[in-house]
Amino acid sequence: MALHLFRYPLPIVLVAVIFFSIPFLNFFMTAALYDLNQRWDHVFERIQPLQYLLSVLGLVISYGLIAKKKFGYYLFLIFSIVLASYNLWMIAWISLGKKLFMAGMRIQASDIVWNAVLTTIILGLIFYFLRKEISAPYFSLVNRGWRAGYRETHPIPFHWTNMDGEREGDGFTINVSGSGALIPLPAHHFLKEGDPINLLMKLENEKRELISISVKGTIIRLDREENGSDLAGIMFEFLPVQKEEKEEFVRFLGRVFAPRYPVQNSVEAGRKEAGESSGELVNISTEGLYVRSETVYEMGEVISVRINTRSGNIPLKGIVRWSNPQAKYGKPKGYGLQIESVENLNHFRIWVWKQRFKIFHGR
């Protein structure tokens, strides 16, 4: 089980501290290099523009990681590219027979190569641990944070029991992936981090038949929502004898987690025919969509939807798989739909395909 400090994964804390210290390291290293330990006011005159850039990026990256903002990770990538490019430039410069100086002293080629290798190793380790942590349920798409890979909120009905079978509960998953899930827990569940748990999930196979998948897991995180209810992050542990169940589960995730793209088209919907209510698309894929709407349909309802696009309307039918009247888990008030049929399938697929290549989206 990952170590946590103030409920933050330890690698996240350490990396945030490292980036927070960059401006201070730049200052004191520059002071030492130019022997300005008694003339602190002159240090800023010696700091190079690139050092200022990396210092500002370091502070912003540190804040982004602690605040669980996407830009924290993206700026880290920019930081790495800038630093790696600078190291490559120095290596290319000396390979052409040029000389580099710092504080009046020539920098040796061996020092430049060694610095480039060390920088690559450190940035590589940081990248590895950040990816590992932000892919865990801790940094999921619920409003507490973010993840490296896109995971759409998807409710799968489940029944859980603890290992001795004395406690149990039912519900719908919030987030789910091939390695774990985020689930709600009832009051007085008496579970704690590190406890084993059994999950029985019901999902549809490729023929749209309802099947059951049983999996053991471990609770790796417990969080409390504003309304006082608890959420549990579960890490799955499929046994070797469950190979077929795991493969079926992965195929299911491949269907429901088809790549979704942010859109902002207006839609009309209704139980019998489109036009009963109106809303706005939040995202779309070939398998499903999410609609922002004041009218929220109940789970399991079959509704008709008409998407308004510049190239014409796209009528389709679908089953409500997620009803979200309280605007929970980072999504606006509305509902998620699993697409069952499309009137003009080719038109629909081409339109979704075009969304993939949009540089700027409405949201």
Order of alpha helices (4+ residues) and beta strands (2+ residues): beta-beta-alpha-alpha-alpha-alpha-beta-beta-alpha-beta-beta-beta-beta-beta-beta-beta-alpha-beta-beta-beta-beta-beta-beta-beta-alpha
